[in-house]
Amino acid sequence: MIQYSYKKVSSLILILLITTVQFAQQRTGNIVEYFGKEKVDEISEGKLLHVFKTGLALKIQDYSFNSSSFPKEPVFDKFLMNPNLKVSKDEVFDIDYLGNELKWKAISTDKSNTFNNEDLRSSYVYLTYKSNSEKTVLFEASGHTMLLINGLPHEGDHYDFGWNLIPLKLKKGTNVFVLKVGRFPRIRARLIEPQKLVQFTSRDLTMPDLLVEETKEYKGAIRVINASTNWVKNYTISSELLGNSKDSKVIAIPPMSVLKVPFSIASVAKETTFGKVDLNLELKNNKKQVVSKQQVKLEVKTKHQHHKKTFVSSVDGSVQYYSVAPSTDKNSEKQALFLSVHGASVEAVNQANAYEKKDWGNVVAPTNRRPFGFAWEDWGRLDALEVLADAKSIYQPNPTKIYLTGHSMGGHGTWYLGATYPDKFASIAPCAGYPDLLLYRDSFLNRTLELPQEELTARGMTPEVVQRLKTPYVPTEVEKLMKRAGTPSRTLKLIRNYLHFGVYVLHGEKDNVVPTFIARDMRERLGKFHNDFTYYEYPDGTHWYGNHSLDWYKIFNFFKERTLRNPNDIKKLEFYTGSPGVSATSNFITIHQQNKPFEVSSFNFSKENSFKIATNNVSLMEVDLTKLSDTITTIFVNEKEVAVNTNSKIFLKAVNGDWTITKAPSLKEKGPHRNGGFKDAFRHHVVFVYATKGSAKENEWYYNKAKFDAETFWYRANGTIEVIKDTDFNAKKYADRNVIIYGNKSNNAAWNKLLKDSPIQVDNNIVNFGTKKLTGNQWGMYFTVPRNDSDFASIGVVTATGEKGMKAAYANHYLVNGTTFPDVLLFDDTVINNGDKAVKCAGFFGNDWSIEKGDFKWN
């Protein structure tokens, strides 16, 4: 099922699509925890101070292409540039292309104190609160994708869970809140007076099940609110379980923020009774005084029951979980492992519970970081890889019997992960899935526009609207390059990677959420080149027709007959990738560098008569002959004969079209370990470092921007991001960790420690871009470069030349999957209103991380 945050072509089409998905979810059975079901209503963090019951709403229906990298936001532009802006009822904001006035309309809440009206779709909500004094509160809102509070951006609660609590110091006088309505036409907003300035909140816990067979300590995570103006430093969390205690240090929590904090939990004894037990948590300050308490219920189980496991992610140090349907065979070793990826809104627990236990393998269900997550791309992809690695270390499966399956969005994840990492799986089975996210989205629009105009008019799509939707969008050269950054997600460009394994396609005959024509299209595509796939349409099957929508016995029969190939048995091998930083290797050949970054690169291997490799868009590759038992002394690369030493790892480099043996590439260059794309900076236990050496306005902005990004990564990725001052950054303390710098050379004290040799330098009122120079306070930039004191860590930079540029860089769509961000993006303040077309420059550094050998486009 789809996510809200992807590129949208028309909000009207999006409404139709969301309606379809919601309807399907509410009919699908116990696998789905449909959106809003677990919404928090009770307040345990303080007392209710104010409920927003009246406000203004502005509906902006956009029938044009709107990028998800730089979506047009004229409403936020007004309030960003003028935080004290006031609007009134019936005030005209703008006139749309049809000549209609866009007015702020009065709205009020229903009996549940919720603004709830179908007309709120594609709307912004304006709320105000007049405070008689400065006052510390928690702003709680739900149903929105993002908001501005007195001109500063904050993460929303897209899925209406009631999780968001934003510590805020109200200013004396009128405080302005502007919320963008999310996927449901409802918004709730309240102010809470906190009972304590530092305290636990039980909203959004991550907890394990406790297994009597295990003796290791467990990991959990709970959020800590810091509603004070001071840093929370040197605090600890003490956990007590059945008389056993564990103490865990709490990383420093910035003022006016909330952090999801990992902590340790003791193991249980073998004789512990199965069932619920109390976990008692205490938050202690630096004087060992208890400042907050929380009791949590955990389950004690045997490992032979369905259960949850937790682990610490290397992406950000957060605690993530996955769920297991264990094998019924308690004794045998080297069983199979089935990685099952879930659909949108489905908890990993429900995914695993939908499977009956198998007698020949363990089913493992990762979370995608959230039930709504990343569609198994970006950080969802990394979560799947981390879970696969953790599960393999625990269950020690037969390495030739690793399989991949999933339903709905997880069906997409199966197509995508299978194409991206084809040598990891012996077979795949996408159920009710779509191969490519953008094609899935666009298919609804395209099929709708094929309807007769009379029917379209009845749906509210006038001929003018239809014509606007049918008008081809002409991208600039900069936009084309930006789009290239999304090549690793274009699954169909990697379709021949499915030749690595057998494919079982399962789809409902009458699925209208992921329409059956998508599966039939894949059947046709596979039929043109693949000789080992099965296609089955379940008779009368809708999107979800019971647990056998994914736990289909014929899938597992199909799996049982297939194993991963031994590299020695491989006579022919094809492999395709959009970026070595995402996927570089198949079996014994690795693509290290590309000629043209983020275009598809490939190799075609054959050893039927001689050892041959044909490449496309590859400049450097590795062949690991130690994995082969053959005696190999010669390799033909693109018909060029190269003499090699048998049973060794060799590196081959293309120089002026000629392939030669070369030494192992320097880790300072691009490669699978660090290949760029701005999003790549948000991993390797990333830390956010914000500026404190600028003006009061600059310092406030960059601090809030770092907090905003941390809020977003928590909400979207169940994340734990450490946010620190520039003056607290120490290279040794944060060794080998990725760093995101907020600020520029003039105001961030860590700039020269990390970016002294960067080919791009940004100061107040000036950008030095290699030999080019731009002046003014309107420029904003995102870029990523290597961290020179590390063999693999990167630096991401969120920077600007002044106030206008800072506000131009307010959004963080780089934390949304499906968005496209190359190594470098340069833009000015007009990007908020004009979107991608206002991006001045986009590009990729060269393989040596230089501008000179890079690929850049300018507007």
Buried (B, 14 or more C-beta within 10 A) or exposed (E): BBBBBBBBBBBBBBBBBBEBBBEBBEEBEEBBBBBBEEBBEEBEBBEEBBEBBEBBBBBBBBBEBBBBBBBBBBBBBBBBBEEEEEBEEEBEBEEBEEEEEBBBBEBEBEEEBBBBBEEBBBBBBBBBBEBEEEBBBBBBBBBBBBBBBBBBBBBBBBBBBBBBBBBBBBEEEEBBBBBBBBBBBBBBBBBBBBEBBBBBBBBBBBBBBBBBEBEEEBBBBBBBBBBBEEBBEEBBBBBBBBEEEBEBEBBBBBBBBBBBBBBBBBBBEEEBEEEEBEBEBBBBBEEEEEBBEBEBEBBBBBBBBBBBBBBBBEBBBBBBBBBBBBBEBEEEEEBBBBBBBBBBBBBBBBBBBBBBBBEBBBBBBBBBBBBBBBBBBBBBBBBBBBBBEBBBEBBEBBEEBBBBBBBBBBBBBBBBBBBBBBBBBBBBBBBBBBBBBBBBBBBBBBEBBEBEEEEBBEBEBBEEBBEBBEEEEEBBEBBEBBBBBBBBBBBEBBBBBBBBBBBBBBBBBBBEBBBBEBBBBBBEBBEEEBEBBBBBBBEEBBBBBEBBBBBBEEBBEBBBEBBBBEBEEBEEBBBBBBBBBBBBBBBBBBBBBBBEBBBBBBBBBBBEEEBBBBBBBBBBBBBBBEBBEEEBEEBBBBEBEBEBEEBEBBBBBBEEEEBEEEEEBEEEBBBBBBBBBBBBBBBBBBBBBBBBBBEEEBBEBBBBBBBBBBBBBBBBBBBBBBBBBBEBBEBEEBEEBBBBBBBBBBBBBBBEBBBEEBBBBBBBBBBBBEEEEBEBBBBBBBBBBBBBEBEBBBBBBBBBBBBBBBBBBBBBBBBBBBBBBBBBBBBBBBBBEBBBBBBBBBBBBBBEBEBEEBBBBBB
